[in-house]
Amino acid sequence: MNPRLDQPLRLGTRRSKLAMSQSGHVADAVRAITGRPVELVEITTYGDVSREHLAQIGGTGVFVTALRDALLRGDVDFAVHSLKDLPTAQPDDLVIAAMPPREDPRDALVARDGLTFEQLPDGARIGTGSPRRMAQLNHYARALGKRIETVAIRGNVDTRIGFVRDGELDAVVLAAAGLNRIGRSDEATDLLSVDSVLPAPGQGALAVECLASNAELIAALAELDDPHTRAAVTAERSLLAALEAGCSAPVGALADLLADGQIVNEMRLRGVVGTLDGTTLVQLSTTGPVPQSYDEAMALGRELADEMLAKGAAGLMGERSL
């Protein structure tokens, strides 16, 4: 027997309950594929310890750098990230070996008294740390003929929902995928339709990353990869990159796979950029054949970004402060 089969694979993960949960799911799958034990190595990132708002500390990468440093040092063999936290530029010495099937990409509302977004009273205070959510929530409220106040918040799921439980806020908005992964989806009082609020590029998807030189591990992890998820999020992240925006910018994107009967034959990519107060949104979509390669998925995102920039998106990208 190969002695290496007894040697645990070390999976680097953030310490949050959500990160540990999603890393645990990946660890189970990797154990099943490789027959090797997998141990979770908890790593604290700058985004976990800083209390500043994400837009102020740089947004993209604040939850990722420490995990990547651990990979490069050889402290861990692979790492699991929430894809929406990853910078769009990929380091040469690391590779995303797998993007497992995506969870629900939508945003979820957790409101007092079981209220849906449309039932919230005029002037309702809604907590979110995301400029993307602020822009679209304000726009959505305006379309319903009411006014809301978006309040910048940070913290884990318990902290955020606590603001509602304690009566400080009328509602908070979280990723539905996160609530699902920690078994708390029943706390959502409304799932926001992507027709009203587009998610962050890559929301609901995970990225499993390892050293580009570790061919054996790359081959094993590739069994977790979902080609449709990879094509969709690659197009979304290409749009984000082409708009030259980080995760602290008010950009939403979602690629849907459109099926004709049982055959998936087209992909629709939607993108939005807006001012934080929701008064101005640039929202466009494009539909084309399902990308068969990385380059085709990237091209779909760039094409839509060019159209959005031509419609004035660049002028809305400057809003970084919360």
N, C-alpha and C positions, 0 to 999 in steps of 0.2 A: 504494500500500500504506500502511496506517495505521502511522505511525512508532512508535506505542505497542506494536505487536506485537513490536518488537525490545527493548523495555524489560523487563528481568527483573522478575518478581514476587518479592518478598522474603518468605521463609517463616521465621518465628521459631521456634526449637527449643531445648530444653535440650541440653546438650553430651554427655550420657551416650550410650553405645553404643546402648542400647535406644531412647532418644528420637530419635537420629539415624537409626536404622533405620526407625522408624515414620514419621518425617517424610519420609524419602527415598521411601517408598512413596506417600505423599500427593503429594509433589512430582512424581513420575512421572505420576500420574493427572491432576494439574492441567495439566502440560505437554501431555498428550494432548488435554485438553478445550479449552484456550485457544489452543494453538499458540504460547504464549509461553515463553521460558526462565524457569526458577524457580531461585533461588539460596537456599541454606540460610544463615540468619544465626544463629550460635551465641550463646546468651544464658545466663549463669550466674544461677541463682536462689538464694534464701536456703536453700532445702531442699537444694541441692547442696553448699553450703559449710559449713553448720552440721553439727556432729557430734552434736548433742543428739538424743534420741529424738523421733520425730515428735509423739508425744502431748504432749511438753513444750514444743515450739516452735509448737504451735497446730494441727498436723495439716493441716487443709484450707487450701489456698491457698499453702502455702510454696513449691510448685514452679510456681506460676501467676502470682503478682503481677508478677514482673519481665517476663514475656512480655506480660502485659496492659499494663504501663507502656510497653513498646516499641511496641505497637500504637497506644496513645493518643498517643504522641509522633510517630508517623509513621515510626519507624525500620524497621518491618516492615509488610507489607501484610496478612499473615494468620499465624496461629500454630496449631500442633498440640499438643494436650494429651492426656494419658491422662485419660479422662473421670472416673475415680475420684478424681483429684487436684483436680477443680474444686469450689469451694464451690457449694452448691445455689442461692444467690441469684445471679441474672445481672445484671451492670451494664447500665444502660439504653443506654449508648453502644456496647456490643459485642453481637454476635449469634453464636450457634453456627450457622453456615451449613450445616454438614454433619456427620452422624454416619455414617461409612462402615460397611459390614457388620462386625459384631462378630466378633472372634476367639474362641477357646475361653475361656469365662469362669471355668473351674475353677482351683482351686489345685493346684500340683504339688509333690510331695515329691521332694527330692534327698537320698538317704540313702546311707550307707556300705554297701559290699558288695551293692549292688543291692536293698536291702531295701524292701518295701512298708510302709505304716503298720502294718498288722496284724502284720507280722513283727518290728517293732522290739522290742527287749528291754524288760523292766520297768525303769523309771528312766531311759529314753533321754532324752538332752538334744536338744531341737529348737529351732532358732533361727528367730525371726520378730520383726519390729518392730511387728506388728499386734495390737492388743488383740482385734480380731474373730477373728483366727486363734487366738490363745491360748485364748480362751473356748471355741471349738468343738473345737479339738484336745484340750484337757483333757477336755471332755465326751465326745468320741469315744473317747479312751483309757479313760475310766471305764466306758463302755458295753462295752468289750472286756475289762474286768476287770483293767486294768493302770494303772500310774502313769507319767506322763512329767514331765519338767521343761522348761518353756518358757523360753527364754533370749532376752532382748531384744537384737536386733542391728540394725545399719544397714549401708548400703553398696550398691554396684552388684552385678550378678549374679556377677561374678568374685569379689568380696570375700566374698559370702555362701556361694557354693559352696566357696570356699577354706577356710572354717571346717570343712567336712566332709572335704575332701581332707587337711587338716592334722591331722585327728583331734581337733580341739577340740570338735566337736559330732557327734552321731550322724546328724543330718539337718537340713535347712533347708526352709522352705516358701516358694515363690515363685509368682507368677502364671504359669499355663501360657502365656498369651498372650505374655508377655514372652520366654519361652524360645523359643516358636515364631517370633517376629518376628526374633530374632537367630540363628535356625538352630541352636538348641541343645536342641530338644525331646527328643533322644535321651538327654540327661543326667537327665531325670526318671525316677525309679525307681517312681513311683506317681502317678496322677492321682486326686485325692480326689473321691469322688462328692459331688455337690451334695446328696444325701440325708443326708450326714454333715457336710459343711462347706459352708455357703453362702458365695459370694464377696462381695466388697465391692460395693455398689451401683455399677453402671457398669463393673465390671471386664471387661477385654478389649475395651472400646469406646474409640474416639478421638473427640475433639471438634475440629472445624476452625473457628476463630473469626476474625472480622474486624470492622471498624468497621460499625456499624449504618447508617451513612450511605453506604457503598460499594455501591450497588445493583447495579452491573455485576459486581463480584466475587462478591457474594452469589448472583446468578443463575448464575454459572459454577460456583461451589463446590456449589450445590444438586444438581448432577448426580451428586455423590459420595454423596448422602444415601441411607440405607437406611431406609425408613419403619418396618419391623418393629423394627430396632435402636433407632430413635428412640422408638417407643412403649414398648418394654420398659424402656429405661434411664430414660425420663421417669417411669415408674411407680415404679421402684426409688428414684430420687432424691427423688421426692415422699414416699415412705415415710421416707427418711432425714431430710428437712426437717421432716416432721410430728412426728418423734420428737425434733426440735431437736438433732440430733446432727451432729458433724463427722466427718471421716474418721479421727479418732483415737478414736472411740467404738466399742465392741464390737458393731457392727451389721452383719449380713449380709443381702443381699436378692438375689433373682433372679426375673425375669419370663420364663416359658417361653411360647412360642407353641404351642398345641395344635392339631394338624391332624386333620381327619376325611378320610382319604384324601389327596387333593391340596389340599384346601381348608383354609386356616388360619382357624379360626372362633372360637377362644377363647384367652384369655391367663390363665395361672396365675401369681400373684405370691406368692412365699414370703418371709417375713422372720424374722429371729432377733435377739434381744438376749440377752446372757449375762454372768454374772460371769466375771472372768478365770480363776478356778480351775475353771470349768466345772461347778460344783455346781448352778447354777440357770440354766436357759435358758427364755426365752419364745419359742416358735416356732409361727407360725401361717401359714396360706395362705388365699387367696381366688381364685376363678375367675370370670371374666366374659367378655363379648364383647370381641374385640380392640378397643382404643380407636381411634376414628376421628379424634380430635382431641387436641391438647395438654391441653385441659381434662378430657377423659375419662380420659386416662392419669394426670393429677394426682389426679383423684378416686379412682381405684383405689388409689393409694398411700396417700392420706389415710385411706381407709376401713380398710385393713389396719392402719395405724398406730394408729387409734383403738381397734381391737379389741385390739392388743398392749398399749396403755397401760392398757386396762381389765383386762387380765390381769396387770398388775404390772410392765410393761416400764420405767416411769418410775423405779422404785426401783433398777433395774440400770444406769441410764444415768450414775449419778454416779461410776462407777469410771473415772477418767481417768488415774490415776498408774500408771506401769509399775513 
